[in-house]
Amino acid sequence: LLPRTASMTPEQLTTELHRLIPLTAAMQVEVVDLRPESLILQAPLDANRNHAGNAFAGSLYALASIAGWAFLYQLTQRESVPAELVLADGRIRYRRPVRKTLFAQVLLPSDEQQRFLASLIGGHRTRLRLDVGVPDLEQPAALFQGLYVAVPAALPTA
Protein backbone atom coordinates (compact mmCIF):
# COMPACT_ATOMS: atom_id res chain seq x y z
CA LEU A 1 0.00 0.00 0.00
CA LEU A 2 0.96 3.66 -0.28
CA PRO A 3 2.65 5.46 2.62
CA ARG A 4 0.31 6.26 5.49
CA THR A 5 -0.39 9.78 6.62
CA ALA A 6 -1.11 10.73 10.20
CA SER A 7 -4.49 9.63 11.47
CA MET A 8 -7.12 12.32 11.93
CA THR A 9 -8.24 13.23 15.39
CA PRO A 10 -11.97 13.17 16.18
CA GLU A 11 -11.92 16.98 16.20
CA GLN A 12 -10.27 17.16 12.77
CA LEU A 13 -12.76 14.70 11.29
CA THR A 14 -15.67 16.66 12.81
CA THR A 15 -14.33 19.84 11.18
CA GLU A 16 -13.96 18.04 7.83
CA LEU A 17 -17.51 16.68 8.05
CA HIS A 18 -18.93 20.14 8.73
CA ARG A 19 -16.95 21.53 5.76
CA LEU A 20 -17.74 18.74 3.30
CA ILE A 21 -21.33 17.95 4.36
CA PRO A 22 -22.98 21.14 5.72
CA LEU A 23 -25.95 19.15 7.06
CA THR A 24 -23.62 17.72 9.71
CA ALA A 25 -23.07 21.21 11.13
CA ALA A 26 -26.83 21.86 11.26
CA MET A 27 -27.32 18.51 13.01
CA GLN A 28 -24.40 19.36 15.36
CA VAL A 29 -22.72 16.05 14.54
CA GLU A 30 -19.50 15.30 16.41
CA VAL A 31 -17.01 12.47 16.08
CA VAL A 32 -16.69 11.23 19.66
CA ASP A 33 -14.53 8.16 19.07
CA LEU A 34 -12.21 7.30 16.19
CA ARG A 35 -10.08 4.17 16.24
CA PRO A 36 -8.35 2.18 13.50
CA GLU A 37 -11.36 -0.17 13.15
CA SER A 38 -14.29 1.93 14.41
CA LEU A 39 -15.98 5.29 14.60
CA ILE A 40 -18.77 6.74 16.75
CA LEU A 41 -20.72 9.87 15.87
CA GLN A 42 -23.13 11.71 18.13
CA ALA A 43 -25.69 14.47 17.66
CA PRO A 44 -27.84 16.21 20.28
CA LEU A 45 -31.52 15.36 20.51
CA ASP A 46 -32.55 19.03 20.62
CA ALA A 47 -31.26 19.70 17.09
CA ASN A 48 -32.63 16.39 15.75
CA ARG A 49 -36.03 15.83 17.38
CA ASN A 50 -39.46 15.35 15.90
CA HIS A 51 -42.81 16.75 17.01
CA ALA A 52 -43.11 14.09 19.75
CA GLY A 53 -39.72 14.88 21.31
CA ASN A 54 -38.03 11.72 20.01
CA ALA A 55 -35.18 11.59 17.53
CA PHE A 56 -36.40 12.44 14.03
CA ALA A 57 -36.17 9.33 11.84
CA GLY A 58 -34.48 11.32 9.06
CA SER A 59 -31.79 12.47 11.48
CA LEU A 60 -31.12 8.87 12.55
CA TYR A 61 -30.84 7.84 8.90
CA ALA A 62 -28.56 10.77 8.09
CA LEU A 63 -26.34 10.18 11.13
CA ALA A 64 -25.97 6.48 10.32
CA SER A 65 -25.24 7.02 6.63
CA ILE A 66 -22.73 9.75 7.46
CA ALA A 67 -20.99 7.46 9.99
CA GLY A 68 -20.25 4.94 7.25
CA TRP A 69 -19.10 7.62 4.82
CA ALA A 70 -16.96 9.36 7.48
CA PHE A 71 -15.21 6.13 8.42
CA LEU A 72 -14.33 5.41 4.79
CA TYR A 73 -13.29 9.03 4.21
CA GLN A 74 -10.83 9.05 7.10
CA LEU A 75 -9.56 5.60 6.07
CA THR A 76 -8.76 6.72 2.51
CA GLN A 77 -7.16 9.92 3.86
CA ARG A 78 -5.14 8.04 6.50
CA GLU A 79 -3.86 5.55 3.92
CA SER A 80 -3.25 8.20 1.20
CA VAL A 81 -5.65 6.52 -1.24
CA PRO A 82 -7.71 9.36 -2.75
CA ALA A 83 -11.21 8.31 -3.75
CA GLU A 84 -14.68 9.67 -4.41
CA LEU A 85 -17.03 8.09 -1.87
CA VAL A 86 -20.79 7.89 -2.27
CA LEU A 87 -23.65 6.05 -0.66
CA ALA A 88 -25.24 3.98 -3.42
CA ASP A 89 -27.99 2.34 -1.36
CA GLY A 90 -29.10 2.54 2.23
CA ARG A 91 -31.73 0.87 4.37
CA ILE A 92 -32.62 1.38 7.97
CA ARG A 93 -34.76 -0.61 10.37
CA TYR A 94 -36.10 1.40 13.30
CA ARG A 95 -36.65 -0.68 16.43
CA ARG A 96 -37.44 1.81 19.19
CA PRO A 97 -37.56 5.57 19.76
CA VAL A 98 -34.44 7.48 20.75
CA ARG A 99 -35.12 9.98 23.52
CA LYS A 100 -31.56 11.08 24.33
CA THR A 101 -28.39 11.94 22.43
CA LEU A 102 -28.21 10.21 19.04
CA PHE A 103 -25.26 7.90 18.34
CA ALA A 104 -24.11 5.95 15.28
CA GLN A 105 -21.36 3.36 15.43
CA VAL A 106 -19.51 1.61 12.61
CA LEU A 107 -16.93 -1.16 12.82
CA LEU A 108 -14.74 -2.32 9.94
CA PRO A 109 -12.13 -4.96 10.71
CA SER A 110 -8.61 -4.43 9.44
CA ASP A 111 -8.75 -7.31 6.92
CA GLU A 112 -11.85 -5.82 5.26
CA GLN A 113 -10.16 -2.40 5.20
CA GLN A 114 -7.14 -3.90 3.47
CA ARG A 115 -9.28 -5.59 0.77
CA PHE A 116 -11.16 -2.31 0.20
CA LEU A 117 -7.92 -0.30 -0.09
CA ALA A 118 -6.18 -2.87 -2.29
CA SER A 119 -9.06 -2.77 -4.76
CA LEU A 120 -8.91 1.03 -4.90
CA ILE A 121 -5.13 1.04 -5.30
CA GLY A 122 -5.61 -1.43 -8.16
CA GLY A 123 -7.72 1.22 -9.90
CA HIS A 124 -11.05 -0.50 -9.38
CA ARG A 125 -14.40 0.96 -8.48
CA THR A 126 -15.03 -0.65 -5.12
CA ARG A 127 -18.27 -1.46 -3.32
CA LEU A 128 -18.51 -2.08 0.40
CA ARG A 129 -21.54 -2.86 2.54
CA LEU A 130 -21.36 -1.43 6.05
CA ASP A 131 -23.62 -2.06 9.01
CA VAL A 132 -24.06 0.95 11.26
CA GLY A 133 -25.65 0.57 14.66
CA VAL A 134 -27.77 3.28 16.22
CA PRO A 135 -27.57 2.38 19.90
CA ASP A 136 -29.72 3.80 22.66
CA LEU A 137 -28.45 2.99 26.15
CA GLU A 138 -26.45 0.09 24.68
CA GLN A 139 -29.52 -1.44 22.98
CA PRO A 140 -30.15 -1.14 19.26
CA ALA A 141 -32.64 1.59 18.42
CA ALA A 142 -32.03 1.17 14.69
CA LEU A 143 -29.76 -0.69 12.30
CA PHE A 144 -28.59 0.91 9.06
CA GLN A 145 -27.05 -1.01 6.19
CA GLY A 146 -25.35 1.05 3.51
CA LEU A 147 -23.73 0.15 0.24
CA TYR A 148 -20.88 2.57 -0.34
CA VAL A 149 -19.07 2.97 -3.64
CA ALA A 150 -15.53 4.28 -3.87
CA VAL A 151 -14.01 5.38 -7.14
CA PRO A 152 -10.26 5.94 -7.33
CA ALA A 153 -9.67 9.67 -7.74
CA ALA A 154 -7.79 9.03 -11.00
CA LEU A 155 -10.87 7.44 -12.63
CA PRO A 156 -13.83 9.46 -13.93
CA THR A 157 -16.84 9.31 -11.57
CA ALA A 158 -19.46 9.17 -14.33
PyMOL commands that set and color helices and strands:
alter all, ss='L'
color gray80, all
select helices_A, chain A and resi 10-20+22-26+46-48+57-78+110-121
alter helices_A, ss='H'
color red, helices_A
select strands_A, chain A and resi 30-35+38-43+83-94+102-107+126-136+139-152
alter strands_A, ss='S'
color yellow, strands_A
deselect
rebuild
show_as cartoon
